[in-house]
Amino acid sequence: MGMAMTKFALYVPLEAKPGKEQEVAEFLRSAIPLVNAEPGTISWYAIQEGASSFAIFDTFDDEDGRDAHLNGQIAAALMAKAAEGDSFAKPPQIHNISIIADKRS
């Protein structure tokens, strides 16, 4: 019998201001200890999609895990960083998405 499929995710595209790309990358790397402390977060990825385009993609087995993440320290840190106005070209947009298929090792 296989593992249950993870069905819930978040996708958060981020656009760094010119010259702030390294700062955004370091900020994302700094979130690893926070996400490691979240038992409901199954996977978490910080990705760079282009020179100044980044994103966060994370997965959860249930709505409770996703809600805990959205109300947790990482989301608070991201919103505080965005409120400073120095790093991001526009406010982060958080997309709740559904996973329709996955593969686990």
Secondary structure, DSSP 8 states (H G I E B T S, - for coil): -------EEEEEEEEB-TT-HHHHHHHHHTTHHHHHT-TTEEEEEEEE-SSSEEEEEEEESSHHHHHHHHTSHHHHHHHHHHHH-SSBSS----EEEE-------
